[in-house]
Amino acid sequence: MDPNSFLSSEVSVKLNDGSFIVGQLSSLDGYMNVVISNAKELSASREEVKSHKETFIRGNNVLYVAKS
């Protein structure tokens, strides 16, 4: 699947610590560096912790990116 097909889609990013970031995918590169707009940070139990207008996630912290 072409990673660019995810751009502007609602995605869920699972991080190494078990938490999630959900929002609109703005950018994704070959190192799995991700930029999410209108991001919500969720705990491992899926409770909202914080919200951000835009957030950058370094690829070494990402387990996977999935369409919501």
C-alpha positions in Angstrom: 0.0 0.0 0.0 1.3 3.5 -0.9 2.0 5.5 2.3 0.9 8.7 0.5 -2.7 7.3 0.3 -2.9 7.9 4.1 -2.3 11.7 3.7 -5.2 13.8 5.0 -6.8 10.7 6.4 -7.8 10.2 10.1 -5.2 7.9 11.6 -4.2 6.3 14.8 -0.5 6.1 15.7 0.5 3.6 18.3 3.7 4.6 20.2 6.3 2.3 21.9 5.0 3.3 25.3 1.5 1.9 24.5 -0.1 5.3 24.1 -1.8 6.6 20.9 -2.0 9.8 18.9 -5.0 10.2 16.7 -5.7 12.9 14.2 -5.3 13.9 10.6 -2.1 12.7 8.9 -0.2 15.7 7.4 3.2 14.0 6.7 4.8 10.6 6.7 8.3 9.8 5.5 10.4 6.6 5.0 11.7 6.7 8.6 8.1 6.7 9.9 8.5 10.3 11.1 4.9 11.5 11.3 3.2 14.9 11.6 -0.4 14.9 12.8 -2.8 17.8 12.7 -5.7 18.2 15.2 -4.0 15.6 17.3 -5.3 14.0 20.5 -3.0 12.2 22.8 -4.6 9.1 24.3 -3.3 6.9 27.1 -2.9 3.1 26.6 -6.5 2.7 28.0 -7.7 5.2 25.3 -8.5 8.1 27.7 -7.7 11.5 26.3 -4.6 13.1 27.9 -4.0 16.2 25.8 -4.8 17.8 22.5 -2.5 19.5 20.1 -3.1 21.7 17.0 -0.1 19.9 15.4 2.5 17.4 16.6 5.6 15.7 15.2 6.4 12.1 16.2 9.9 10.8 15.5 9.8 7.5 13.7 11.8 5.5 16.3 8.8 6.0 18.7 6.2 4.6 16.3 5.0 1.0 16.4 2.4 1.5 13.6 0.1 3.9 11.8 -3.4 2.8 10.9 -6.4 4.5 9.3 -9.1 5.2 11.8 
